[in-house]
Amino acid sequence: MTVSLPLVVVLGIIAWTAIKFLGIRLWVAVAIALFGFYLAHTVLAPAVESGTQTGVRIVNGGGK
């Protein structure tokens, strides 16, 4: 069975869990999200995208 969830939903669940159970403050979660948007518009964006795609491929069992 394959479940398809948008990335925003998955990240929202992770953020909620971190706030609820790890004691992360809401402003820290917001700051991390805003930093992610900022990072997406820098020269590091292609490296982050490549690393993310590789990580997803590994988790999905696609190998190389």
PASE-910303 format. One record per atom (N, C-alpha, C): x, y, z; atom name; residue number from 1. Coordinates in steps of 0.1 Angstrom, whole numbers, plus 5000, padded with zeros to 4 digits. Each point is the difference from the previous one (the first is absolute). Last residue first. Layout:
<pts>
((X Y Z) 'CA' NUM)
...
</pts>
This chain:
<pts>
((5208 5037 4938) 'N' 64)
((5007 5011 4993) 'CA' 64)
((4991 5005 4990) 'C' 64)
((4975 4976 5036) 'N' 63)
((5014 4998 4999) 'CA' 63)
((5006 5012 4993) 'C' 63)
((4953 4991 5014) 'N' 62)
((5004 5000 4986) 'CA' 62)
((5015 4998 4998) 'C' 62)
((4969 5003 5041) 'N' 61)
((5006 4988 4996) 'CA' 61)
((5005 4999 4985) 'C' 61)
((4980 5036 5030) 'N' 60)
((4990 4993 4991) 'CA' 60)
((5006 4986 4995) 'C' 60)
((5027 5031 5025) 'N' 59)
((4989 4995 5009) 'CA' 59)
((4990 4992 4992) 'C' 59)
((5035 5019 4976) 'N' 58)
((5005 4990 5009) 'CA' 58)
((4989 4995 5009) 'C' 58)
((4990 5035 4971) 'N' 57)
((5003 4988 4992) 'CA' 57)
((5005 4989 5010) 'C' 57)
((4994 5042 5018) 'N' 56)
((4987 4994 4997) 'CA' 56)
((5002 4987 4993) 'C' 56)
((5039 5025 5008) 'N' 55)
((4994 4995 5013) 'CA' 55)
((4987 4993 4997) 'C' 55)
((5020 5023 4964) 'N' 54)
((5007 4988 5004) 'CA' 54)
((4995 4993 5012) 'C' 54)
((4982 5042 4988) 'N' 53)
((4996 4990 4990) 'CA' 53)
((5007 4986 5003) 'C' 53)
((5013 5038 5026) 'N' 52)
((4986 4996 5003) 'CA' 52)
((4995 4988 4991) 'C' 52)
((5042 5021 4991) 'N' 51)
((5000 4992 5012) 'CA' 51)
((4987 4994 5004) 'C' 51)
((5002 5030 4964) 'N' 50)
((5006 4988 4996) 'CA' 50)
((5001 4990 5012) 'C' 50)
((4984 5044 5007) 'N' 49)
((4991 4992 4993) 'CA' 49)
((5005 4987 4996) 'C' 49)
((5028 5030 5022) 'N' 48)
((4990 4996 5009) 'CA' 48)
((4990 4991 4992) 'C' 48)
((5033 5021 4975) 'N' 47)
((5006 4989 5009) 'CA' 47)
((4990 4994 5009) 'C' 47)
((4987 5037 4973) 'N' 46)
((5002 4988 4992) 'CA' 46)
((5006 4988 5008) 'C' 46)
((4995 5043 5022) 'N' 45)
((4987 4994 4996) 'CA' 45)
((5002 4987 4992) 'C' 45)
((5033 5035 5016) 'N' 44)
((5000 4986 5006) 'CA' 44)
((4988 4992 4996) 'C' 44)
((5008 5047 4989) 'N' 43)
((5007 4991 4991) 'CA' 43)
((5001 4986 5005) 'C' 43)
((4957 5029 5015) 'N' 42)
((5015 5002 5000) 'CA' 42)
((5006 4991 4990) 'C' 42)
((4953 5002 5015) 'N' 41)
((5003 5010 4990) 'CA' 41)
((5015 5004 5000) 'C' 41)
((4980 4967 5030) 'N' 40)
((4996 4996 4986) 'CA' 40)
((5003 5010 4990) 'C' 40)
((5007 5009 5046) 'N' 39)
((5010 4991 4995) 'CA' 39)
((4997 4996 4986) 'C' 39)
((4968 5024 5025) 'N' 38)
((5011 5009 4996) 'CA' 38)
((5011 4991 4993) 'C' 38)
((4963 4978 5017) 'N' 37)
((4996 5008 4989) 'CA' 37)
((5012 5008 4995) 'C' 37)
((5007 4976 5039) 'N' 36)
((4999 4991 4989) 'CA' 36)
((4996 5007 4987) 'C' 36)
((5000 5024 5041) 'N' 35)
((5013 4998 4995) 'CA' 35)
((5001 4990 4988) 'C' 35)
((4959 5007 5022) 'N' 34)
((5004 5012 4992) 'CA' 34)
((5014 4999 4995) 'C' 34)
((4984 4965 5028) 'N' 33)
((4993 5000 4987) 'CA' 33)
((5004 5012 4992) 'C' 33)
((5018 4997 5043) 'N' 32)
((5006 4990 4992) 'CA' 32)
((4993 5000 4986) 'C' 32)
((4982 5028 5033) 'N' 31)
((5013 5005 4995) 'CA' 31)
((5007 4990 4991) 'C' 31)
((4960 4988 5021) 'N' 30)
((4997 5010 4990) 'CA' 30)
((5013 5005 4994) 'C' 30)
((5003 4971 5036) 'N' 29)
((4995 4992 4988) 'CA' 29)
((4997 5010 4989) 'C' 29)
((5012 5019 5041) 'N' 28)
((5012 4993 4994) 'CA' 28)
((4995 4992 4988) 'C' 28)
((4967 5022 5025) 'N' 27)
((5008 5009 4993) 'CA' 27)
((5013 4994 4993) 'C' 27)
((4971 4974 5029) 'N' 26)
((4994 5003 4987) 'CA' 26)
((5009 5010 4992) 'C' 26)
((5024 4967 5036) 'N' 25)
((4991 5012 5000) 'CA' 25)
((4994 5003 4986) 'C' 25)
((5015 4952 5021) 'N' 24)
((5005 5010 4991) 'CA' 24)
((4990 5011 5001) 'C' 24)
((4998 4957 5024) 'N' 23)
((5001 5012 5006) 'CA' 23)
((5006 5012 4991) 'C' 23)
((4989 4951 4992) 'N' 22)
((5014 5004 5003) 'CA' 22)
((5001 5013 5006) 'C' 22)
((4956 4982 4989) 'N' 21)
((5007 4990 5008) 'CA' 21)
((5015 5003 5003) 'C' 21)
((4969 5030 4974) 'N' 20)
((4992 4993 5011) 'CA' 20)
((5009 4992 5009) 'C' 20)
((5018 5022 4961) 'N' 19)
((4995 5010 5010) 'CA' 19)
((4994 4993 5012) 'C' 19)
((5015 4973 4965) 'N' 18)
((5011 5006 5007) 'CA' 18)
((4996 5010 5010) 'C' 18)
((4967 4980 4973) 'N' 17)
((5006 4990 5009) 'CA' 17)
((5012 5006 5008) 'C' 17)
((4980 5026 4966) 'N' 16)
((4991 4999 5011) 'CA' 16)
((5005 4990 5010) 'C' 16)
((5025 5004 4960) 'N' 15)
((5001 5013 5008) 'CA' 15)
((4991 4999 5013) 'C' 15)
((4998 4965 4968) 'N' 14)
((5013 4999 5007) 'CA' 14)
((5001 5013 5009) 'C' 14)
((4962 4998 4973) 'N' 13)
((4999 4989 5010) 'CA' 13)
((5013 5000 5008) 'C' 13)
((4999 5028 4963) 'N' 12)
((4992 5005 5011) 'CA' 12)
((4998 4991 5011) 'C' 12)
((5024 4986 4961) 'N' 11)
((5008 5010 5008) 'CA' 11)
((4991 5006 5012) 'C' 11)
((4978 4971 4970) 'N' 10)
((5010 4993 5007) 'CA' 10)
((5008 5009 5009) 'C' 10)
((4969 5020 4971) 'N' 9)
((4994 4993 5011) 'CA' 9)
((5010 4992 5008) 'C' 9)
((5015 5022 4962) 'N' 8)
((4996 5010 5010) 'CA' 8)
((4994 4993 5012) 'C' 8)
((5011 4976 4961) 'N' 7)
((5012 5002 5009) 'CA' 7)
((4996 5010 5011) 'C' 7)
((4962 4968 4978) 'N' 6)
((5008 5012 4996) 'CA' 6)
((5011 5002 5011) 'C' 6)
((4981 4951 4991) 'N' 5)
((4997 5012 5008) 'CA' 5)
((5009 5012 4994) 'C' 5)
((4982 4946 4988) 'N' 4)
((5006 5012 4995) 'CA' 4)
((4996 5012 5008) 'C' 4)
((5005 4943 5004) 'N' 3)
((4993 5011 5005) 'CA' 3)
((5008 5013 4994) 'C' 3)
((4995 4944 4988) 'N' 2)
((5007 5012 4999) 'CA' 2)
((4992 5012 5005) 'C' 2)
((5003 4942 5005) 'N' 1)
((4992 5012 5000) 'CA' 1)
((5009 5012 5000) 'C' 1)
</pts>
